[in-house]
Amino acid sequence: MDCVKTATRLKGSLCHRFIFFTICLSSFQDVVVLGMTPEMNHFSSLSELASPPSTGLFQPIEISPAVIPHYPFPGESFPPMYPTFPTTYDPVLTGKCPVNFSALSDIMDKTASDCSQPLAAFVGNVICCPQFSSLLRIVRGYYSTTTDKLGLRNMTANDCFSDIISILASRRANSSIPNICSVEPSNLTGGSCPVKDVATFEKMVNTSKLLDACSSVDPLKECCRPICQPAIMEAALQISAGESLISDNKNIVGGPNHIDALNDCKGVVYSWLSRKLPLEAANTAFRILSACKVNKVCPLDFEQPYEVIKACGNLTAPSPSCCSSLNAYIAGIQKQMLITNRQAIICATVFGSMLQKSGVMTNIYDLCDVDLKDFSLQAYGQEGCLLRSLPADVVYYNSTGFSFTCDLSDNIAAPWPSSSSMTSLSLCAPEMSLPALPTSETLGSPGYRNGGVDLLVPIFLFFVFITLLY
């Protein structure tokens, strides 16, 4: 039974129009994933973006209801696109990690699903890595409840990190998560932060204020009118300021600088919060804060589009050669990863600015019918899927495999920059915007970003489920 027949049998069963995007894979075979490094210039900094178009695209995007289909015909045998997945197994642990992982089983299951072996490379930037980062913060917080330490010692961190990866892999997760997310065992430690114990932390920080700000993070307001983020930064600044009082690094060659200490102290603050908040509340809050960060940056890699520039320069009317070159270039982008609707707006603006700087001044997105979804992962020439801007999870069903929901930003035209002048881009409505707050990023630390990936062998996207219901 092919996808078209399946879609036909479903047509008319609902009164609204939904787009379902379900990816199932035939087996957990070995996957080779390579980072796609641009040969020429890479444009992803918001400081290099062109002015946003004067349309409503840059208002907060409405999020569509989540709908994940089950196999629609349970009475019939499963077709080939519904494969049988291997069972889980008991992991082999080091026996040296003092953390009781059974108490964190639900969070471990969620992380394993979000970082599933076949999908982790495609959803790492938006789903897997934010959830894995949240898991590590929760592990540190749980560890502190019995030790009063807000970070693990280096050797203990190595053992616990190894156990975490082993447990996740035994639950169908990709064992390459550390590489996909650029995470190391040191993320479980306090690093160079001078304050690593609960007692000292609570003496130096207004913990009531911190807890009030981060106990309940509003997913619709936090990214534009932050409350928890500045509270975390304030606490990190307070405990990192004690560095000079605790140890003198001036005479240590290669000693940690203040930026390193500030970033590490933010991790300590997260550990304290996860110690105080219920597990699910902490995970939800941390995922929302991650979403605020990842939705500010285009995660795609753009190579210099020489052929597009050559074919589309000085264009005033539709041109087959221009659109052919543009489509060929975008087809390469579509092999990288799934991105959110907000990231797609930024990516379209980044690429448009890149073309404008090279002399392509005509809105070729409009001439060639380029939509936002064209910047996300495609499967066998089918429609692309834009993930929602709010945190989402991958769901595993025995019948359908790993599934997730696409946002219903159907055929929204990709925004062409209004001019070649470079300004910062905001996806917040004017009434929701506030002056930028000082963060570790503005102080010089690298932003959270994962590069694009190219799938080599042997993964197959068996099932692209797109239904148009009227």
Secondary structure by P-SEA (a helix, b strand, c coil): ccaaaaaaaacccccbbbbbbbbbbccccbbbbbbbcccccccccccccccccccccccbbbbccbbbbccccccccccccbbbbbbbbbbbcccccccccccaaaaaaaaaaaacccccccccccccaaaaaaaaaaaaaaaacccccccccaaaaaaaaaaaaaaaaaaccccccccccccccccccccccccccaaaaaaccaaaaaaaacccccccccccccaaaaaaaaaaaaaaaacccccccccccccccaaaaaaaaaaaaaaaaaacccaaaaaaaaaaaaaaaaaaccccccccaaaaaaaccccccccaaaaaaaaaaaaaaaacccccaaaaaaaaaaaaaaaaaaccccccccccccccccccccccccbbbbccccbbbbbbbccccbbbbbccccccccccccccbbbbbbcccccccccccccccccccccccccbbbbccccccccccccccc
